[in-house]
Amino acid sequence: MLTLGEILRRSARPDTFGAKVALIEGDVSLTYAQVNDRANRIANALLALGVARGDRVAVLGRNSSEYVAITFALAKTGAIIVPVNVWYKGDELVYATRQSGCRFFLVETEFVPLVESVRDRLETIETYVYFGRASRTLEPALDGLAAKAPNAEPAVAIDENDARVIMYTSGTTGFPKGATLSHRQHYLHAVVYATETGITEDDRGLLIYPLFHTGGTDCMLVPFFLVGGTVIVLQRSDPDEILSAIERERATFVFCVPTVWRRLLRAMDARAVDVSTVRMCLSASDTIRREDLQAVKARFKAPITQLYGLTEAGVITHFLKPQYHEAKLGAVGRAHPLVDVRIVDTDGRDVPAGEVGEIIMKGPTIMLGYWDMPEKTAETIRDGWLHSGDLGRVDEDGFLSIMGRGKDMIISGGENIYPAEIERVLKEHPAVKEVAVFGVPDPEWSESVAAAIVPEDGVQVTEDEIIAFVRDRLAGYKKPRFVRFVDALPVTAATGKIQKAELRRRYADLATS
């Protein structure tokens, strides 16, 4: 069966990679056999608590070896993991657990104050379990439960087409949507990713992307565990910590967002570091500037590959063959063997090579749908094709370039941000009469969030008040960095639709002036 738990079980066998180091976190190293033992104990402990196949289980925590074990443990129980973004605020946390109907919540101790602040609103949660270094002071603690549980493989019948994860993406209409993917979809993605990138058991990859992100699970953890590689766990994307880990652990594989690559380059200007073991650099979640691509190649003396993908579909393109690295610099690659990619016009017709249209895709790694949102699923997946909303073009050799994003999406530091979600919150502020949220170019973050606001008549409000209002209700990366108060928003004469392109043009130098 193509299930996530089977990947770990097989890699942990004595005749495969059982005695090999699977995880490194600080001064702790765990073999595949030890990770599997831990995952089995956690799985059996959770089953004893009442977790059952199909239950949704929320998990809130930073990257850690414990989070890795929890990920595989839940896969072995047949439950559906709901990984919660560590930057979520209370309202977002309530929404994600309520919309997915989570019965259980595994909370790392760092986030207990946040959870306690909204606990009376977490209506679907029946059982809390705590993990992390300080968890022994709380009950029930995962450590204590796992210590008493057997390490046998859980006796749960799981179908590879069962849902395995619900990952929340920002909503174009103001509310996040839970992209739901099956075991089989993750397994196939791991196979094609490992094959296309050429990961082997000798590779040592840095887990920089968070585990609540598809970049952390689909592009690092699962493919590496499939082939028996070693994963070096980092909690944060601090450039000095990353460089130290590369040097100390002799990492071969570095995958991060463009903002982090830029910070790594600056950090390397300030200190000498041995990065000679790195053989592959990858970037995703946003387009990376040509000059940054060239700088990474020069400093790391290794090829850098751009990838394109979605939470709803995993990685779609790979761009790896050395002969194309210079000629196609700036493209995000060709579609991998398990997906078909088309560029279509507004009527759904294919456009000629070189012309811009919407990127749509089809294949066995595409999500099952949005959890409990059949209408949104039907809007996004039509006739089996997932409509990304992104704009791109394919050249005569089949290489895809990203030309823009539909639905006004902003990408800041690799995180997708939908203006409608922020606008929904700002419309609740008593001083806001009209609002438009849009992205402006930013040399550090690629884009920053800006808001143009028409205040209510006679009401005084400051930029700091508006920013704080959003910061208290949404993850910090979604708050506006810039707020401008205007008498009126620019609109089209025919329909009265807000012209965000005009706002982006008008305020294009906010982050650089």
N, C-alpha and C positions, 0 to 999 in steps of 0.2 A: 504493500500500500504506500502511496505517495503522501505520507503524513509527516509533519514536522518532527514529532517525537521519534519517528523511525530514523531520521537523520542522525540524531544524537545516539540512539541505541546502537546503530551500526558502527558509528565512528568510535564508540566506546568499547567495542569487542576487543579481546586480547589479540586476535589475529588481524586487526586493522590498526587503529590509532590509540588503543586504550591507555598505553603507558606514556603517550606523547603529551606534551604540554598544550592544553587547549586555550587556557586563559591566563593572562598576567594582569594583575591589578596591584600597582605599587610593588611591595615586596612579597606579594602572595602569588604563587603559581599553582594552577590546578590542572591535573591531567584530564583527558576525556573521560576516563573511568570515574574520576572523582566528581566531575560535573554531572555525569549521568546518575551517580549514586545520590548526589544532592537533589537533583531534579526528581528522581523517583520518590525520595522521602517526602519532599514538599508535595508532590502530586498525591501520594497516599494520605498525607495529613489533611490536605484539602478535601479529598473524597470523604474522609471520616467526618469532616465538619459539615458535609452535606452538599458540597459542590458536585454538580452532575453535568453530564454531556448536554451541551447547548446553553448552559447557564452563562450569563455575562459576568465577568469578573474585572473590575476596574483595578488598575495598578498605577500608583503614583510614586515615582522615584527617579533619581539620577542614575546614569550608567554605573553599573557595578557588577561584580561576578554574581552577586545574589539575584539581581534583576535578570541576568542571563539564565540562571537556573530556574527562576520563576517562569520565564517565557516558555522554556521547554516543558516545565512541569504542567503548566496549564494546557499546553498542547496535548500532553499525555492523558489528561483527565477528560478531554473532549469539550472542555469549556471554551468560551470565546473570550480572549483577552481584549480589554478595552484600555489601551495604554494612554494615560492622561498626560497632556502637555505640562511640563513642570512650570511653565510661565503662566498657566491659567490662574485667573482670579476666581473668587467664590462663585459668581454667577455662571461662569463658563463650566466650572466643575459640577455645579448642580445640573446644568443643562445636559452635559455629556452622560452623566450617570443615570439621569432620569430618562432621557430619550432612548438610551440603549437598554434600560430596564435592568441595570446591574443589581444583583442580590448580594454580592460580596465585594469587599474593598480591601486591597492590600496596600498599606500606606507606609512609606519610609518615614522614619521618625522626624526628619527635618520638616516634613510637611504636615505634621499632626496639628499645629496651631491653625493652619489654613482650613483643614478638614473640620476641626472642632468649631470654627467660626460659622460654618454653614451646616453643621451636622443635623440640625432640626429640619433642614430643607432637603436632605438626602433621603427622600421618602421611600425609595425602593431598596435601599441598603439594609440588609438584615444582619450581616456579620462583618466586623472589622478585624483584620489581622495586621500586625505591625512587624516591620523588618528593618534592618539597618543596625549600625553599631550600638545604638542606645535602646534597641527594642526590648532588651531584657527587663527594662523598667516598666514595660507596658504589657497588658494582657488582652487577648492572647498574643504571644510573640511567636513569630514563624520559627525561630530557632528551636524553641522548646517543643513545639508541635512536631517539627521534622525529626528531632532527636528521638522521639518515641515511636516514629512511624517506620515500617519496614522499607527496605531498599529494593524490593522486587519490582519488576515492571508492572505498572498498574493494569489491572484486568478490566479494561474498558474497550468496548468495540467502537472504533472510530472509522468513519467513512472518509476517504480522501476528499470528497466533495462537500464535507461539512464545513461550515464557516469556522474560521480560526481566529480572525482579528477584526475589530471594528476600529478604524483610524479616522479621527475627525479632521475634516478639512474646513477651512473658513467658508462661510456660505455667501453665495452671490446675492441672496435675498435677505441677508441679515442673520441667519441662523446656520451654524455648522451642520455639515452632513457627514454621516458615518459610513465611509467607504468600507465595505465588507468583502473580505477575501477568504478563500478556502485554503485548506491544507495543500491541495493539489496545485493551486495557483502559485503558492509560495515555493513549493518544491520545484516546480518547473522553472520558475524564475531563477532559483538558486542554481539549477543545472545550467541554464543558458548563460547566466552571468559568469559562473566559474569557467565555463568553456570559452566564452568570448574574451574574458580578461586574462585567461591563462593562469589563474591562481593554482598553486600546487601545495602539497603538504609542507614544503620548505618555506613558504611565504609567511611573513609576520606582518599583520595588518593592524593599523591603528583604528580603534573604534572611537571616532570623534563625533560623528552624527549621533544624536540621542536615540535611545531605543524606542521612544514613542514615535519616531520618524521612520518612514520606509527606507531612508538612507542608512539607518543604523541596523535594521533587521535584514532587509532584502539585499542590501548591497555590501554588507560586511559580515555580520554574524552568521547568517544561515549559509551563504556560499562557502565561507571559510570552514565552517563545521562540516559541510558536505565533503570537502576534499582533505580534511585533516590538517588545515593550517592553524596558526597560532594567532589569537586575537588579543591585542593589548588594549585594555579598557581604560579610557580617560573619562573623567566626570565632566570636564569643562573644556572648551576650545581655546584655552589660554595658549598663545603662541610659544611662550618660553617652556611651558609644560610639554607641548607637542614636540618641540625641537629636542628637549632633554630626553623624551621617551624614544624618539628616533635614534638618538645616539646611544642611549643606555641599552635599549632592547634590540638594536640593529634591525629596525623595521625596514621592510621592503616595499610596502604598499601604503600610500597615503591618499585619503579620499576626504575632501572637505569642500565647503562652499567658497565662492570667489572672495568674499570678505575675509575669510580666514586665510586664504592663500596670500592676499595682500598683506595681512598682518604678519604672516610668516616671513615674507620677503623683507619687511621692515625690521623684524627681529633679527634676521640674519645679517643685516647691515650693522647691527649693534653688538654682535657677538660672533665668535668663531664656533662653528659646530660641524661635526662630521656627519654628513648625510649621504655618504658614499654607498651605503647599503641599499638606498631607495632605488628600485628598478622601475616603479610605475607610480605616476601621479594622476589622480582623477579629480574632476570638478563637476558639480551638478547643482541643481536647484535654482540656478540663474545663469545667464550667459556671462562669460568671463571675457574681459577686454583682451584684445590681441596683444597689447604690450605686456599684460600680465602673463599670458600664455608663454610668450617668448622669455620673460624673466624667470618663470618657474623652470622652464626647460634648461636655461643657462645655469641657474644656481644649483639645481638638483642633478643636473646632467642625466636626466631621465625624461622619457616622453611624457607629455601630459595629455590626457584624453578628456574631452567634454562628453557628458552623457545627458540625455533628455528622457524624462519620465514623469509619471504622475502617481500620486498616492493611489488613484483608482486603477492603475495598470502596472506599477513598477517601472523599471527602466525599459525604454522602448528602443533606444538607439545605442550603438557602440561604435567607437571611432578609434581603432587601435593599430592598424597595420602601419609600420614605420614609413613606408613609401608615401603615405598620404599626410603625414604629420605637418609638413610644410605647405604642400600644395593646397590642402583643405583646411588650413588653420582658421578657426573661427566657426566652422561647421560643427554640428553636434553628432555627426556620424550617420551611418546607415541603419536601417531597421534590422534588429537581430532576427535569427531564423524562426522564432516562434510567433512573430507578429507581422501583420500587413499594415502598412501605413499609406494613407492617401492624403492628397491636398485637394480640397474641394471648394467650390464657390458657394454662395448663399443658397443656391438651389440644390446643393448636394452633388454637383457634377464635377468630375475631375478636371483640374486646370492643367495646362501644358507645363512641361519642365521649365523652371525659371520664374513662373508666375506665383504670386502670393495667394494663399487661401487658408482655410481652416484645416488644422491637422486632426485627422480622425484615424482610429486604429482598431484592429480586430485581432483576437487570438486567445489562446487558452490561459494567458496570465491576466486577462482583464477581469475586474472585480465582478462579484455576484450582483452587486447593486448597492444602493444606499440603504442602510438599516431603517426599516419601517418608513420608507419614503418612496412608495411605488411611483408616484407622479414625477418626482425628481429623477428617479432612475430611468423612467421612460423618456424624459426630456434629454438625458445624457447618452443613453444607449439606445440607438435606433437601428433596427434591422441588424443587430449584432455589432454595430460600429459605435465605439465610444467617441463622442465629440468632445474634444479637449477645450475648445474655446480659444486655443492658442493659434497664432498666425505663423505660417512658415512657408518655405518654398524648397523644392527638391531640384538639384541640378541634374545634368545629363548623366552623371555617374551614380545617382541615387543618394547623394549626401544631403542631409536635411540641415537647413539653417533656420533659426528662430527669428522671425521678423517683428513680432509683437505679441501682445496678449489681448484676447477679447475679454469682455466682462469687466473691464477697468481694473483688473488685478494688479496689485503692487507686489514686487518682490524686494524685500529689504533684508539683507544679511542672509539670504537663502530661504527666508520664511515667506510663504504665500499669505498675502493680506488682501481681503476683499473689502472695498470701501463701504459696501452696503451694511456690513456688520457694525462698523464704527459709526456710520450715519444713523443707524437705528438707535444706538446708545446716546448719541449727541442730541437726537430729537427729544429725548426725555428731559434734557436740561431746560429749566424754565426760561432761561434767557435766549434760547436758540429758536429763531423763527424759521430760518431755512439754512440748510447746510449741504455742502458738497465736499467729499473727501477724495483726494487724488494723490498721485505720486509725483515727486520731483527728483531730478537726477542728484545723486550724492556720490562723491568720489570714494567714500569709505564703505557705504552700505549698498551701493548700486542705486537704490532709491530710498527716499524718506517719505514718510506720510505727512501730508499737508491737509489743512481744512480751511475752506472759505465759508464764513458764517455771516448770515444776515441776522443781527440781534433783534429781539422783540423791541418794539417802540418804547423808548424811555427807560430801558433796562441797561444797567452798566455791568459789564463782565470783562474779565481780563483773560489774556492768553494762558497764563498759568492756571487759572481756575478751570478753563476748558480742558487743558492737558491733564490736570489732576482728576477731573471728573471721569475721563476715559481710563486713566491708569488705575483707578479704584475699581473698575468694572470689567476690564479686559486685560489680557496678557500685555505686559509692558511693551513688547515690540509692536503692538498695534496702536499705541497712543500716537497722536499727532506730534511731530517734532516742531511743526510750524502751524500757527493759526493766524489767519488774516480776516479782519472784520470788514465787510463790504456793504454798500447800500443795496446792491442787487447782484444776483448771480447771472452770468451770461447764459442766455437761452436761445434756442432756434426760433425764428419767426413763425415757422409753420406749425410746430408741435409744442413749443414751449419747453422742450427737453433741455436740461442743463448741458452746456458745452464744456465738458471736462478737458477736451483737447485745448480749448482756449485758456482755461485755468492753468494747465500744465505749461503752456507757452508763456503766459503772463508771469508766472512765478518760477520759471525754469532755473533761475540763479539763486534761489533761496539758500541752498546748502553750500553754495560756493562763494557767496558775496560776504 
